[in-house]
Amino acid sequence: MNITDKELKYMIECAMRDLTEMLVEKRQMTVKEALRTLYTSDTLKALKMPATGLYHQSSQYIYSFLDNEITTARMA
C-alpha cells in the first residue's frame, strides 16, 4: 500500500496525539511531561521511520512500546 507523505504525516500526528493522551491518563503525567517523554523517546523515532511500519499499528499497540521504554528506563 502506497501512502503519500501527507497521509503518513497525518497518521503519525494522530498517533502522537493519542500517545500523549494515554501518558496523561495512564501515567498521570502533565501534558508538558507527556510531550517531553514522547519527543525524547525511541518509540517516536521508530514511529517516524516509515520502514518500521509502526505508523500502521493502533495507538494502544504503539503505547505498549512506549510504556515498556519508560519502565525500562526507570529501572536502569
mmCIF file of the N, C-alpha and C atoms, coordinates in Angstrom:
data_MODEL
# 
_entry.id   MODEL 
# 
loop_
_atom_site.group_PDB 
_atom_site.id 
_atom_site.type_symbol 
_atom_site.label_atom_id 
_atom_site.label_alt_id 
_atom_site.label_comp_id 
_atom_site.label_asym_id 
_atom_site.label_entity_id 
_atom_site.label_seq_id 
_atom_site.pdbx_PDB_ins_code 
_atom_site.Cartn_x 
_atom_site.Cartn_y 
_atom_site.Cartn_z 
_atom_site.occupancy 
_atom_site.B_iso_or_equiv 
_atom_site.pdbx_formal_charge 
_atom_site.auth_seq_id 
_atom_site.auth_comp_id 
_atom_site.auth_asym_id 
_atom_site.auth_atom_id 
_atom_site.pdbx_PDB_model_num 
ATOM 1   N N  . MET A 1 1  ? 0.840  -1.181 0.000  1.00 0.00 ? 1  MET A N  1 
ATOM 2   C CA . MET A 1 1  ? 0.000  0.000  0.000  1.00 0.00 ? 1  MET A CA 1 
ATOM 3   C C  . MET A 1 1  ? 0.886  1.245  0.000  1.00 0.00 ? 1  MET A C  1 
ATOM 4   N N  . ASN A 1 2  ? 0.696  2.078  -0.964 1.00 0.00 ? 2  ASN A N  1 
ATOM 5   C CA . ASN A 1 2  ? 1.456  3.317  -1.040 1.00 0.00 ? 2  ASN A CA 1 
ATOM 6   C C  . ASN A 1 2  ? 0.637  4.450  -0.443 1.00 0.00 ? 2  ASN A C  1 
ATOM 7   N N  . ILE A 1 3  ? 1.278  5.195  0.429  1.00 0.00 ? 3  ILE A N  1 
ATOM 8   C CA . ILE A 1 3  ? 0.612  6.354  1.010  1.00 0.00 ? 3  ILE A CA 1 
ATOM 9   C C  . ILE A 1 3  ? 1.440  7.581  0.703  1.00 0.00 ? 3  ILE A C  1 
ATOM 10  N N  . THR A 1 4  ? 0.795  8.719  0.676  1.00 0.00 ? 4  THR A N  1 
ATOM 11  C CA . THR A 1 4  ? 1.504  9.961  0.394  1.00 0.00 ? 4  THR A CA 1 
ATOM 12  C C  . THR A 1 4  ? 2.208  10.443 1.658  1.00 0.00 ? 4  THR A C  1 
ATOM 13  N N  . ASP A 1 5  ? 3.130  11.360 1.474  1.00 0.00 ? 5  ASP A N  1 
ATOM 14  C CA . ASP A 1 5  ? 3.811  11.946 2.632  1.00 0.00 ? 5  ASP A CA 1 
ATOM 15  C C  . ASP A 1 5  ? 2.817  12.649 3.546  1.00 0.00 ? 5  ASP A C  1 
ATOM 16  N N  . LYS A 1 6  ? 1.828  13.272 2.942  1.00 0.00 ? 6  LYS A N  1 
ATOM 17  C CA . LYS A 1 6  ? 0.806  13.974 3.724  1.00 0.00 ? 6  LYS A CA 1 
ATOM 18  C C  . LYS A 1 6  ? 0.007  12.991 4.582  1.00 0.00 ? 6  LYS A C  1 
ATOM 19  N N  . GLU A 1 7  ? -0.350 11.856 4.015  1.00 0.00 ? 7  GLU A N  1 
ATOM 20  C CA . GLU A 1 7  ? -1.081 10.834 4.763  1.00 0.00 ? 7  GLU A CA 1 
ATOM 21  C C  . GLU A 1 7  ? -0.228 10.256 5.886  1.00 0.00 ? 7  GLU A C  1 
ATOM 22  N N  . LEU A 1 8  ? 1.042  10.005 5.592  1.00 0.00 ? 8  LEU A N  1 
ATOM 23  C CA . LEU A 1 8  ? 1.958  9.483  6.601  1.00 0.00 ? 8  LEU A CA 1 
ATOM 24  C C  . LEU A 1 8  ? 2.086  10.464 7.762  1.00 0.00 ? 8  LEU A C  1 
ATOM 25  N N  . LYS A 1 9  ? 2.273  11.729 7.430  1.00 0.00 ? 9  LYS A N  1 
ATOM 26  C CA . LYS A 1 9  ? 2.395  12.752 8.471  1.00 0.00 ? 9  LYS A CA 1 
ATOM 27  C C  . LYS A 1 9  ? 1.141  12.792 9.337  1.00 0.00 ? 9  LYS A C  1 
ATOM 28  N N  . TYR A 1 10 ? -0.018 12.713 8.707  1.00 0.00 ? 10 TYR A N  1 
ATOM 29  C CA . TYR A 1 10 ? -1.283 12.738 9.449  1.00 0.00 ? 10 TYR A CA 1 
ATOM 30  C C  . TYR A 1 10 ? -1.392 11.537 10.383 1.00 0.00 ? 10 TYR A C  1 
ATOM 31  N N  . MET A 1 11 ? -1.049 10.358 9.899  1.00 0.00 ? 11 MET A N  1 
ATOM 32  C CA . MET A 1 11 ? -1.127 9.145  10.723 1.00 0.00 ? 11 MET A CA 1 
ATOM 33  C C  . MET A 1 11 ? -0.199 9.242  11.927 1.00 0.00 ? 11 MET A C  1 
ATOM 34  N N  . ILE A 1 12 ? 0.994  9.767  11.713 1.00 0.00 ? 12 ILE A N  1 
ATOM 35  C CA . ILE A 1 12 ? 1.953  9.923  12.806 1.00 0.00 ? 12 ILE A CA 1 
ATOM 36  C C  . ILE A 1 12 ? 1.448  10.946 13.812 1.00 0.00 ? 12 ILE A C  1 
ATOM 37  N N  . GLU A 1 13 ? 0.922  12.071 13.328 1.00 0.00 ? 13 GLU A N  1 
ATOM 38  C CA . GLU A 1 13 ? 0.403  13.099 14.223 1.00 0.00 ? 13 GLU A CA 1 
ATOM 39  C C  . GLU A 1 13 ? -0.765 12.583 15.064 1.00 0.00 ? 13 GLU A C  1 
ATOM 40  N N  . CYS A 1 14 ? -1.634 11.786 14.452 1.00 0.00 ? 14 CYS A N  1 
ATOM 41  C CA . CYS A 1 14 ? -2.759 11.209 15.201 1.00 0.00 ? 14 CYS A CA 1 
ATOM 42  C C  . CYS A 1 14 ? -2.260 10.257 16.290 1.00 0.00 ? 14 CYS A C  1 
ATOM 43  N N  . ALA A 1 15 ? -1.275 9.450  15.953 1.00 0.00 ? 15 ALA A N  1 
ATOM 44  C CA . ALA A 1 15 ? -0.701 8.530  16.941 1.00 0.00 ? 15 ALA A CA 1 
ATOM 45  C C  . ALA A 1 15 ? -0.041 9.313  18.069 1.00 0.00 ? 15 ALA A C  1 
ATOM 46  N N  . MET A 1 16 ? 0.658  10.386 17.729 1.00 0.00 ? 16 MET A N  1 
ATOM 47  C CA . MET A 1 16 ? 1.317  11.206 18.750 1.00 0.00 ? 16 MET A CA 1 
ATOM 48  C C  . MET A 1 16 ? 0.286  11.824 19.693 1.00 0.00 ? 16 MET A C  1 
ATOM 49  N N  . ARG A 1 17 ? -0.820 12.289 19.139 1.00 0.00 ? 17 ARG A N  1 
ATOM 50  C CA . ARG A 1 17 ? -1.896 12.858 19.967 1.00 0.00 ? 17 ARG A CA 1 
ATOM 51  C C  . ARG A 1 17 ? -2.414 11.794 20.936 1.00 0.00 ? 17 ARG A C  1 
ATOM 52  N N  . ASP A 1 18 ? -2.688 10.613 20.391 1.00 0.00 ? 18 ASP A N  1 
ATOM 53  C CA . ASP A 1 18 ? -3.215 9.523  21.218 1.00 0.00 ? 18 ASP A CA 1 
ATOM 54  C C  . ASP A 1 18 ? -2.219 9.107  22.296 1.00 0.00 ? 18 ASP A C  1 
ATOM 55  N N  . LEU A 1 19 ? -0.958 9.006  21.928 1.00 0.00 ? 19 LEU A N  1 
ATOM 56  C CA . LEU A 1 19 ? 0.074  8.600  22.896 1.00 0.00 ? 19 LEU A CA 1 
ATOM 57  C C  . LEU A 1 19 ? 0.196  9.622  24.021 1.00 0.00 ? 19 LEU A C  1 
ATOM 58  N N  . THR A 1 20 ? 0.117  10.891 23.674 1.00 0.00 ? 20 THR A N  1 
ATOM 59  C CA . THR A 1 20 ? 0.180  11.941 24.690 1.00 0.00 ? 20 THR A CA 1 
ATOM 60  C C  . THR A 1 20 ? -0.995 11.806 25.654 1.00 0.00 ? 20 THR A C  1 
ATOM 61  N N  . GLU A 1 21 ? -2.186 11.603 25.108 1.00 0.00 ? 21 GLU A N  1 
ATOM 62  C CA . GLU A 1 21 ? -3.374 11.428 25.950 1.00 0.00 ? 21 GLU A CA 1 
ATOM 63  C C  . GLU A 1 21 ? -3.231 10.204 26.859 1.00 0.00 ? 21 GLU A C  1 
ATOM 64  N N  . MET A 1 22 ? -2.691 9.119  26.336 1.00 0.00 ? 22 MET A N  1 
ATOM 65  C CA . MET A 1 22 ? -2.522 7.906  27.141 1.00 0.00 ? 22 MET A CA 1 
ATOM 66  C C  . MET A 1 22 ? -1.517 8.117  28.263 1.00 0.00 ? 22 MET A C  1 
ATOM 67  N N  . LEU A 1 23 ? -0.438 8.849  27.988 1.00 0.00 ? 23 LEU A N  1 
ATOM 68  C CA . LEU A 1 23 ? 0.541  9.128  29.037 1.00 0.00 ? 23 LEU A CA 1 
ATOM 69  C C  . LEU A 1 23 ? -0.093 9.950  30.152 1.00 0.00 ? 23 LEU A C  1 
ATOM 70  N N  . VAL A 1 24 ? -0.919 10.900 29.782 1.00 0.00 ? 24 VAL A N  1 
ATOM 71  C CA . VAL A 1 24 ? -1.607 11.728 30.776 1.00 0.00 ? 24 VAL A CA 1 
ATOM 72  C C  . VAL A 1 24 ? -2.562 10.871 31.613 1.00 0.00 ? 24 VAL A C  1 
ATOM 73  N N  . GLU A 1 25 ? -3.326 10.032 30.946 1.00 0.00 ? 25 GLU A N  1 
ATOM 74  C CA . GLU A 1 25 ? -4.313 9.214  31.646 1.00 0.00 ? 25 GLU A CA 1 
ATOM 75  C C  . GLU A 1 25 ? -3.698 8.071  32.441 1.00 0.00 ? 25 GLU A C  1 
ATOM 76  N N  . LYS A 1 26 ? -2.814 7.324  31.817 1.00 0.00 ? 26 LYS A N  1 
ATOM 77  C CA . LYS A 1 26 ? -2.312 6.096  32.432 1.00 0.00 ? 26 LYS A CA 1 
ATOM 78  C C  . LYS A 1 26 ? -1.130 6.308  33.364 1.00 0.00 ? 26 LYS A C  1 
ATOM 79  N N  . ARG A 1 27 ? -0.348 7.337  33.111 1.00 0.00 ? 27 ARG A N  1 
ATOM 80  C CA . ARG A 1 27 ? 0.827  7.590  33.946 1.00 0.00 ? 27 ARG A CA 1 
ATOM 81  C C  . ARG A 1 27 ? 0.701  8.883  34.741 1.00 0.00 ? 27 ARG A C  1 
ATOM 82  N N  . GLN A 1 28 ? -0.484 9.479  34.707 1.00 0.00 ? 28 GLN A N  1 
ATOM 83  C CA . GLN A 1 28 ? -0.786 10.709 35.438 1.00 0.00 ? 28 GLN A CA 1 
ATOM 84  C C  . GLN A 1 28 ? 0.263  11.803 35.205 1.00 0.00 ? 28 GLN A C  1 
ATOM 85  N N  . MET A 1 29 ? 0.723  11.931 33.964 1.00 0.00 ? 29 MET A N  1 
ATOM 86  C CA . MET A 1 29 ? 1.671  12.986 33.615 1.00 0.00 ? 29 MET A CA 1 
ATOM 87  C C  . MET A 1 29 ? 0.902  14.247 33.253 1.00 0.00 ? 29 MET A C  1 
ATOM 88  N N  . THR A 1 30 ? 1.565  15.383 33.388 1.00 0.00 ? 30 THR A N  1 
ATOM 89  C CA . THR A 1 30 ? 1.002  16.604 32.827 1.00 0.00 ? 30 THR A CA 1 
ATOM 90  C C  . THR A 1 30 ? 1.189  16.525 31.311 1.00 0.00 ? 30 THR A C  1 
ATOM 91  N N  . VAL A 1 31 ? 0.503  17.371 30.598 1.00 0.00 ? 31 VAL A N  1 
ATOM 92  C CA . VAL A 1 31 ? 0.658  17.379 29.139 1.00 0.00 ? 31 VAL A CA 1 
ATOM 93  C C  . VAL A 1 31 ? 2.108  17.706 28.780 1.00 0.00 ? 31 VAL A C  1 
ATOM 94  N N  . LYS A 1 32 ? 2.697  18.639 29.493 1.00 0.00 ? 32 LYS A N  1 
ATOM 95  C CA . LYS A 1 32 ? 4.092  19.019 29.234 1.00 0.00 ? 32 LYS A CA 1 
ATOM 96  C C  . LYS A 1 32 ? 5.032  17.831 29.452 1.00 0.00 ? 32 LYS A C  1 
ATOM 97  N N  . GLU A 1 33 ? 4.844  17.106 30.545 1.00 0.00 ? 33 GLU A N  1 
ATOM 98  C CA . GLU A 1 33 ? 5.667  15.924 30.823 1.00 0.00 ? 33 GLU A CA 1 
ATOM 99  C C  . GLU A 1 33 ? 5.460  14.847 29.761 1.00 0.00 ? 33 GLU A C  1 
ATOM 100 N N  . ALA A 1 34 ? 4.208  14.658 29.377 1.00 0.00 ? 34 ALA A N  1 
ATOM 101 C CA . ALA A 1 34 ? 3.886  13.641 28.375 1.00 0.00 ? 34 ALA A CA 1 
ATOM 102 C C  . ALA A 1 34 ? 4.547  13.969 27.040 1.00 0.00 ? 34 ALA A C  1 
ATOM 103 N N  . LEU A 1 35 ? 4.467  15.229 26.636 1.00 0.00 ? 35 LEU A N  1 
ATOM 104 C CA . LEU A 1 35 ? 5.092  15.627 25.372 1.00 0.00 ? 35 LEU A CA 1 
ATOM 105 C C  . LEU A 1 35 ? 6.611  15.478 25.426 1.00 0.00 ? 35 LEU A C  1 
ATOM 106 N N  . ARG A 1 36 ? 7.200  15.873 26.544 1.00 0.00 ? 36 ARG A N  1 
ATOM 107 C CA . ARG A 1 36 ? 8.657  15.739 26.693 1.00 0.00 ? 36 ARG A CA 1 
ATOM 108 C C  . ARG A 1 36 ? 9.055  14.261 26.630 1.00 0.00 ? 36 ARG A C  1 
ATOM 109 N N  . THR A 1 37 ? 8.306  13.427 27.303 1.00 0.00 ? 37 THR A N  1 
ATOM 110 C CA . THR A 1 37 ? 8.574  11.986 27.303 1.00 0.00 ? 37 THR A CA 1 
ATOM 111 C C  . THR A 1 37 ? 8.463  11.422 25.899 1.00 0.00 ? 37 THR A C  1 
ATOM 112 N N  . LEU A 1 38 ? 7.400  11.777 25.212 1.00 0.00 ? 38 LEU A N  1 
ATOM 113 C CA . LEU A 1 38 ? 7.184  11.267 23.862 1.00 0.00 ? 38 LEU A CA 1 
ATOM 114 C C  . LEU A 1 38 ? 8.263  11.750 22.897 1.00 0.00 ? 38 LEU A C  1 
ATOM 115 N N  . TYR A 1 39 ? 8.547  13.046 22.915 1.00 0.00 ? 39 TYR A N  1 
ATOM 116 C CA . TYR A 1 39 ? 9.501  13.613 21.956 1.00 0.00 ? 39 TYR A CA 1 
ATOM 117 C C  . TYR A 1 39 ? 10.931 13.137 22.164 1.00 0.00 ? 39 TYR A C  1 
ATOM 118 N N  . THR A 1 40 ? 11.250 12.650 23.341 1.00 0.00 ? 40 THR A N  1 
ATOM 119 C CA . THR A 1 40 ? 12.612 12.161 23.592 1.00 0.00 ? 40 THR A CA 1 
ATOM 120 C C  . THR A 1 40 ? 12.706 10.637 23.536 1.00 0.00 ? 40 THR A C  1 
ATOM 121 N N  . SER A 1 41 ? 11.624 9.986  23.120 1.00 0.00 ? 41 SER A N  1 
ATOM 122 C CA . SER A 1 41 ? 11.589 8.524  23.149 1.00 0.00 ? 41 SER A CA 1 
ATOM 123 C C  . SER A 1 41 ? 12.100 7.883  21.860 1.00 0.00 ? 41 SER A C  1 
ATOM 124 N N  . ASP A 1 42 ? 12.620 6.682  22.019 1.00 0.00 ? 42 ASP A N  1 
ATOM 125 C CA . ASP A 1 42 ? 12.993 5.866  20.866 1.00 0.00 ? 42 ASP A CA 1 
ATOM 126 C C  . ASP A 1 42 ? 11.747 5.398  20.129 1.00 0.00 ? 42 ASP A C  1 
ATOM 127 N N  . THR A 1 43 ? 10.646 5.285  20.838 1.00 0.00 ? 43 THR A N  1 
ATOM 128 C CA . THR A 1 43 ? 9.391  4.868  20.223 1.00 0.00 ? 43 THR A CA 1 
ATOM 129 C C  . THR A 1 43 ? 8.963  5.875  19.158 1.00 0.00 ? 43 THR A C  1 
ATOM 130 N N  . LEU A 1 44 ? 9.068  7.161  19.462 1.00 0.00 ? 44 LEU A N  1 
ATOM 131 C CA . LEU A 1 44 ? 8.702  8.175  18.479 1.00 0.00 ? 44 LEU A CA 1 
ATOM 132 C C  . LEU A 1 44 ? 9.647  8.126  17.281 1.00 0.00 ? 44 LEU A C  1 
ATOM 133 N N  . LYS A 1 45 ? 10.924 7.913  17.539 1.00 0.00 ? 45 LYS A N  1 
ATOM 134 C CA . LYS A 1 45 ? 11.885 7.794  16.430 1.00 0.00 ? 45 LYS A CA 1 
ATOM 135 C C  . LYS A 1 45 ? 11.475 6.654  15.502 1.00 0.00 ? 45 LYS A C  1 
ATOM 136 N N  . ALA A 1 46 ? 11.083 5.533  16.078 1.00 0.00 ? 46 ALA A N  1 
ATOM 137 C CA . ALA A 1 46 ? 10.656 4.382  15.274 1.00 0.00 ? 46 ALA A CA 1 
ATOM 138 C C  . ALA A 1 46 ? 9.344  4.680  14.547 1.00 0.00 ? 46 ALA A C  1 
ATOM 139 N N  . LEU A 1 47 ? 8.433  5.372  15.218 1.00 0.00 ? 47 LEU A N  1 
ATOM 140 C CA . LEU A 1 47 ? 7.160  5.723  14.610 1.00 0.00 ? 47 LEU A CA 1 
ATOM 141 C C  . LEU A 1 47 ? 7.359  6.600  13.375 1.00 0.00 ? 47 LEU A C  1 
ATOM 142 N N  . LYS A 1 48 ? 8.331  7.481  13.432 1.00 0.00 ? 48 LYS A N  1 
ATOM 143 C CA . LYS A 1 48 ? 8.583  8.410  12.331 1.00 0.00 ? 48 LYS A CA 1 
ATOM 144 C C  . LYS A 1 48 ? 9.348  7.780  11.163 1.00 0.00 ? 48 LYS A C  1 
ATOM 145 N N  . MET A 1 49 ? 9.843  6.566  11.346 1.00 0.00 ? 49 MET A N  1 
ATOM 146 C CA . MET A 1 49 ? 10.563 5.884  10.264 1.00 0.00 ? 49 MET A CA 1 
ATOM 147 C C  . MET A 1 49 ? 9.577  4.987  9.513  1.00 0.00 ? 49 MET A C  1 
ATOM 148 N N  . PRO A 1 50 ? 9.208  5.366  8.299  1.00 0.00 ? 50 PRO A N  1 
ATOM 149 C CA . PRO A 1 50 ? 8.226  4.578  7.549  1.00 0.00 ? 50 PRO A CA 1 
ATOM 150 C C  . PRO A 1 50 ? 8.602  3.101  7.400  1.00 0.00 ? 50 PRO A C  1 
ATOM 151 N N  . ALA A 1 51 ? 9.882  2.807  7.344  1.00 0.00 ? 51 ALA A N  1 
ATOM 152 C CA . ALA A 1 51 ? 10.327 1.424  7.137  1.00 0.00 ? 51 ALA A CA 1 
ATOM 153 C C  . ALA A 1 51 ? 9.894  0.498  8.280  1.00 0.00 ? 51 ALA A C  1 
ATOM 154 N N  . THR A 1 52 ? 9.665  1.038  9.468  1.00 0.00 ? 52 THR A N  1 
ATOM 155 C CA . THR A 1 52 ? 9.252  0.196  10.598 1.00 0.00 ? 52 THR A CA 1 
ATOM 156 C C  . THR A 1 52 ? 7.800  -0.249 10.468 1.00 0.00 ? 52 THR A C  1 
ATOM 157 N N  . GLY A 1 53 ? 7.001  0.538  9.759  1.00 0.00 ? 53 GLY A N  1 
ATOM 158 C CA . GLY A 1 53 ? 5.578  0.220  9.625  1.00 0.00 ? 53 GLY A CA 1 
ATOM 159 C C  . GLY A 1 53 ? 4.787  0.464  10.906 1.00 0.00 ? 53 GLY A C  1 
ATOM 160 N N  . LEU A 1 54 ? 5.424  1.040  11.905 1.00 0.00 ? 54 LEU A N  1 
ATOM 161 C CA . LEU A 1 54 ? 4.760  1.247  13.197 1.00 0.00 ? 54 LEU A CA 1 
ATOM 162 C C  . LEU A 1 54 ? 3.558  2.183  13.071 1.00 0.00 ? 54 LEU A C  1 
ATOM 163 N N  . TYR A 1 55 ? 3.613  3.106  12.132 1.00 0.00 ? 55 TYR A N  1 
ATOM 164 C CA . TYR A 1 55 ? 2.519  4.050  11.948 1.00 0.00 ? 55 TYR A CA 1 
ATOM 165 C C  . TYR A 1 55 ? 1.215  3.353  11.536 1.00 0.00 ? 55 TYR A C  1 
ATOM 166 N N  . HIS A 1 56 ? 1.303  2.125  11.045 1.00 0.00 ? 56 HIS A N  1 
ATOM 167 C CA . HIS A 1 56 ? 0.118  1.347  10.656 1.00 0.00 ? 56 HIS A CA 1 
ATOM 168 C C  . HIS A 1 56 ? -0.562 0.680  11.855 1.00 0.00 ? 56 HIS A C  1 
ATOM 169 N N  . GLN A 1 57 ? 0.109  0.642  12.974 1.00 0.00 ? 57 GLN A N  1 
ATOM 170 C CA . GLN A 1 57 ? -0.415 -0.060 14.147 1.00 0.00 ? 57 GLN A CA 1 
ATOM 171 C C  . GLN A 1 57 ? -1.344 0.846  14.958 1.00 0.00 ? 57 GLN A C  1 
ATOM 172 N N  . SER A 1 58 ? -2.098 0.238  15.826 1.00 0.00 ? 58 SER A N  1 
ATOM 173 C CA . SER A 1 58 ? -3.001 1.012  16.683 1.00 0.00 ? 58 SER A CA 1 
ATOM 174 C C  . SER A 1 58 ? -2.194 1.803  17.706 1.00 0.00 ? 58 SER A C  1 
ATOM 175 N N  . SER A 1 59 ? -2.792 2.868  18.178 1.00 0.00 ? 59 SER A N  1 
ATOM 176 C CA . SER A 1 59 ? -2.119 3.695  19.190 1.00 0.00 ? 59 SER A CA 1 
ATOM 177 C C  . SER A 1 59 ? -1.851 2.893  20.459 1.00 0.00 ? 59 SER A C  1 
ATOM 178 N N  . GLN A 1 60 ? -2.766 2.011  20.815 1.00 0.00 ? 60 GLN A N  1 
ATOM 179 C CA . GLN A 1 60 ? -2.582 1.172  22.005 1.00 0.00 ? 60 GLN A CA 1 
ATOM 180 C C  . GLN A 1 60 ? -1.365 0.266  21.850 1.00 0.00 ? 60 GLN A C  1 
ATOM 181 N N  . TYR A 1 61 ? -1.194 -0.287 20.662 1.00 0.00 ? 61 TYR A N  1 
ATOM 182 C CA . TYR A 1 61 ? -0.039 -1.148 20.386 1.00 0.00 ? 61 TYR A CA 1 
ATOM 183 C C  . TYR A 1 61 ? 1.255  -0.340 20.483 1.00 0.00 ? 61 TYR A C  1 
ATOM 184 N N  . ILE A 1 62 ? 1.260  0.845  19.894 1.00 0.00 ? 62 ILE A N  1 
ATOM 185 C CA . ILE A 1 62 ? 2.453  1.705  19.941 1.00 0.00 ? 62 ILE A CA 1 
ATOM 186 C C  . ILE A 1 62 ? 2.725  2.112  21.386 1.00 0.00 ? 62 ILE A C  1 
ATOM 187 N N  . TYR A 1 63 ? 1.656  2.404  22.143 1.00 0.00 ? 63 TYR A N  1 
ATOM 188 C CA . TYR A 1 63 ? 1.818  2.778  23.544 1.00 0.00 ? 63 TYR A CA 1 
ATOM 189 C C  . TYR A 1 63 ? 2.513  1.678  24.337 1.00 0.00 ? 63 TYR A C  1 
ATOM 190 N N  . SER A 1 64 ? 2.243  0.431  24.002 1.00 0.00 ? 64 SER A N  1 
ATOM 191 C CA . SER A 1 64 ? 2.884  -0.665 24.734 1.00 0.00 ? 64 SER A CA 1 
ATOM 192 C C  . SER A 1 64 ? 4.415  -0.593 24.602 1.00 0.00 ? 64 SER A C  1 
ATOM 193 N N  . PHE A 1 65 ? 4.898  -0.175 23.447 1.00 0.00 ? 65 PHE A N  1 
ATOM 194 C CA . PHE A 1 65 ? 6.342  0.007  23.271 1.00 0.00 ? 65 PHE A CA 1 
ATOM 195 C C  . PHE A 1 65 ? 6.838  1.182  24.106 1.00 0.00 ? 65 PHE A C  1 
ATOM 196 N N  . LEU A 1 66 ? 6.086  2.284  24.068 1.00 0.00 ? 66 LEU A N  1 
ATOM 197 C CA . LEU A 1 66 ? 6.476  3.469  24.822 1.00 0.00 ? 66 LEU A CA 1 
ATOM 198 C C  . LEU A 1 66 ? 6.462  3.183  26.321 1.00 0.00 ? 66 LEU A C  1 
ATOM 199 N N  . ASP A 1 67 ? 5.437  2.510  26.788 1.00 0.00 ? 67 ASP A N  1 
ATOM 200 C CA . ASP A 1 67 ? 5.326  2.169  28.204 1.00 0.00 ? 67 ASP A CA 1 
ATOM 201 C C  . ASP A 1 67 ? 6.492  1.286  28.646 1.00 0.00 ? 67 ASP A C  1 
ATOM 202 N N  . ASN A 1 68 ? 6.822  0.321  27.820 1.00 0.00 ? 68 ASN A N  1 
ATOM 203 C CA . ASN A 1 68 ? 7.966  -0.547 28.124 1.00 0.00 ? 68 ASN A CA 1 
ATOM 204 C C  . ASN A 1 68 ? 9.271  0.247  28.149 1.00 0.00 ? 68 ASN A C  1 
ATOM 205 N N  . GLU A 1 69 ? 9.410  1.157  27.219 1.00 0.00 ? 69 GLU A N  1 
ATOM 206 C CA . GLU A 1 69 ? 10.613 2.008  27.177 1.00 0.00 ? 69 GLU A CA 1 
ATOM 207 C C  . GLU A 1 69 ? 10.733 2.836  28.451 1.00 0.00 ? 69 GLU A C  1 
ATOM 208 N N  . ILE A 1 70 ? 9.625  3.418  28.891 1.00 0.00 ? 70 ILE A N  1 
ATOM 209 C CA . ILE A 1 70 ? 9.626  4.229  30.105 1.00 0.00 ? 70 ILE A CA 1 
ATOM 210 C C  . ILE A 1 70 ? 9.941  3.375  31.328 1.00 0.00 ? 70 ILE A C  1 
ATOM 211 N N  . THR A 1 71 ? 9.303  2.231  31.429 1.00 0.00 ? 71 THR A N  1 
ATOM 212 C CA . THR A 1 71 ? 9.519  1.330  32.558 1.00 0.00 ? 71 THR A CA 1 
ATOM 213 C C  . THR A 1 71 ? 10.970 0.858  32.607 1.00 0.00 ? 71 THR A C  1 
ATOM 214 N N  . THR A 1 72 ? 11.504 0.480  31.477 1.00 0.00 ? 72 THR A N  1 
ATOM 215 C CA . THR A 1 72 ? 12.888 0.012  31.399 1.00 0.00 ? 72 THR A CA 1 
ATOM 216 C C  . THR A 1 72 ? 13.853 1.121  31.793 1.00 0.00 ? 72 THR A C  1 
ATOM 217 N N  . ALA A 1 73 ? 13.595 2.333  31.334 1.00 0.00 ? 73 ALA A N  1 
ATOM 218 C CA . ALA A 1 73 ? 14.469 3.474  31.656 1.00 0.00 ? 73 ALA A CA 1 
ATOM 219 C C  . ALA A 1 73 ? 14.456 3.776  33.151 1.00 0.00 ? 73 ALA A C  1 
ATOM 220 N N  . ARG A 1 74 ? 13.307 3.645  33.772 1.00 0.00 ? 74 ARG A N  1 
ATOM 221 C CA . ARG A 1 74 ? 13.192 3.926  35.211 1.00 0.00 ? 74 ARG A CA 1 
ATOM 222 C C  . ARG A 1 74 ? 13.874 2.861  36.054 1.00 0.00 ? 74 ARG A C  1 
ATOM 223 N N  . MET A 1 75 ? 13.960 1.645  35.518 1.00 0.00 ? 75 MET A N  1 
ATOM 224 C CA . MET A 1 75 ? 14.578 0.562  36.254 1.00 0.00 ? 75 MET A CA 1 
ATOM 225 C C  . MET A 1 75 ? 16.111 0.625  36.146 1.00 0.00 ? 75 MET A C  1 
ATOM 226 N N  . ALA A 1 76 ? 16.602 1.309  35.151 1.00 0.00 ? 76 ALA A N  1 
ATOM 227 C CA . ALA A 1 76 ? 18.062 1.385  34.919 1.00 0.00 ? 76 ALA A CA 1 
ATOM 228 C C  . ALA A 1 76 ? 18.734 2.356  35.852 1.00 0.00 ? 76 ALA A C  1 
# 
